[in-house]
Amino acid sequence: MHRTGHYGAALCLYAPVGFLAIAAGFAELAVAGGVVAVGGATVPDLDLRVPFLPHRGPTHTVWFAAAVAAVCALVGAALGGGAGALAAVGVSAFAALAGAVAIGSHLLADAVTPMGIRPFAPLRDDRYSLELARAANPIANYGLLALGVLLTAVAAVGGSAVAGAVG
């Protein structure tokens, strides 16, 4: 997938998380998590700019997703630390989830292309591909973006309605 498809995939995967955060009364945290998820959605493709890294190599694995989630958790703990230990743990866990969504959504979007991904390399060399659309397919990329925007809007409205009904 291209950038627009990756943004759309991140929005699709993050929408239920955002819904739950908004419904629980954490709208600001939901927005921040969405920024992390969408902002990090193209991070795995940094391998295109690093000469010694093969495209869809180490940055396209579950191990990389776990590493990004761990870094996000540390940043979240630091940012949430001023509100107390329990808040720091909650913000840390939410930040880790947002980081995992960012990278996980990228992997899922690339798995729909014929090139696929090898998410468990180097432990397993199995390639996963649904072979639904080529990465450069504009219909797939913009369609995924449109779906992500739609799901995000529904999640925001629905989460707000739940929060308003409960509060």
N, C-alpha and C positions, 0 to 999 in steps of 0.2 A: 504494500500500500504506500501511497504518498502521504505527505503531511496532512492534507485535509481528511483523508481516510483515518489516519491515526488519531487526529483530534476527535473525529466522530466516534471512533471505537472507545476512546477514553470517556467521552460523555455518556455513551451507552452503558459502559460498565460501572461508571460512577453514579449514575442516576439513582439507583436504589439506595446507595450509601448516603447520598445527599438527602433523599427523601427521609430516611430514618433520622438523620441529624437534625433536619428542620423540624420534623414532627416531635422530636425530643426537646425542642427549644434552643438548639444550638445553630441558628441560621448563619452566624458569622463564621463558625467553625466549618459549616457545610460549604460556604463560599471559598474559604481558604483551602479546604481539601480539594475542591473542584479546580482551583488554580494549580495546585500541585499535580493533580492527575492529568490535566490537559497540558500544563506546562512541561511536564516530564514525559509526555507521550512519544516524543521523537528522540529522546535521549539514546535509545539503543542504536539509532542510525548515526551516532557520532563515529561509529566504526568506518563510515565512508570517508572520514577526514583524517583518520589515523592510519598511516602507511602500513604498519605491521599487523593490523587487525583485519582479518577477513570479514567481509560483509556477511551478516547473519551468523557470526561466530559467537564468541564469548558474551557479547552484549545482548544476545538474543536467547538467553538461557534462564531457567528458573533460578539459577545461582546468582545471576546478575540482579534479577528481580528481588531476591532476598537481601542482597547487599544494599540495594537502593532503599528498600524498606527499612533496613537497620539504620542507615544514615538518616533517613527521614525521622525515625523514632528518636534518635539522639537530638536532632534539631527540635523536634516537638517537645521533648523533655526539657530542653533548655528554655524554650519559649514559654512553656506552661509552668515552669518552676516557681515563678513569682506568685502564683495563685494557690500554692500548697502542694503537698506531696501527692494527694489523690488526684488533683487536677493535672499535675505533671504527668502522671501515669496515663490518665485518660487522653490527654492531648498527644502524648507519645504514641499510644496505640492507634489513635486516629490518624496521625501523621504517617505511621508505618503502613496502615491500610491504604492511604492515598498514594503513597509511593509504590506499593505493590500493584495498585490499580493502574498507575501510569505505565509501568513496564509490562504488566500482564496484558493490558489492552493492546499494547504494541505487538506482543507475541501472538495474541489471538488474531489480530488483523493480518499479520504476515502469514499466518497459518492458512488463510483462505486462498493464498496465491499458489500457483504451481511450484514455485521454488520452495515453499514451506519453511519450516524451522526445525532445528535439532535442539529442543529445549533442555535435554538432559545431558548434553555433551559436557565433558568428555567421558562421563560414566557410561552413557549409552549413546549410540550413534544413530538411533532411529529418527527418521525424518517424518514429520507430521505435515500433511497438506490436505486441504479439502478441495483444492484445485477448482475453486468457484469463479475466480476472476484474476486477471493479471494485475500486477501492482500498479501499472499505469492506466488502468481502466477508469476513465473519468466518471462513468455512471456509478461504478462501485464506490469510488472515493467520495464523490459528492452525495451519493445516496446514503452512505454511512454517516457523513457529517449531518445531513438533514435528519436522519433518524436519531442521532445523538442529541441534536438541538431539541427535537420534539420530546424525547424521553426526559431530558433535563427540565424542560418547561412543565411537563406533566408532574414530575417529581417535586418541583418547587411549589407549584400550586397545590398539589395534594398534601405535601408536608405542611404547608402553611395552614391548610384547612384543618388538618388533624391537630396541629398545635393550637389553633384558635378554639377548636371544640373542647380540647382538654383544659386549656388555660382559661 
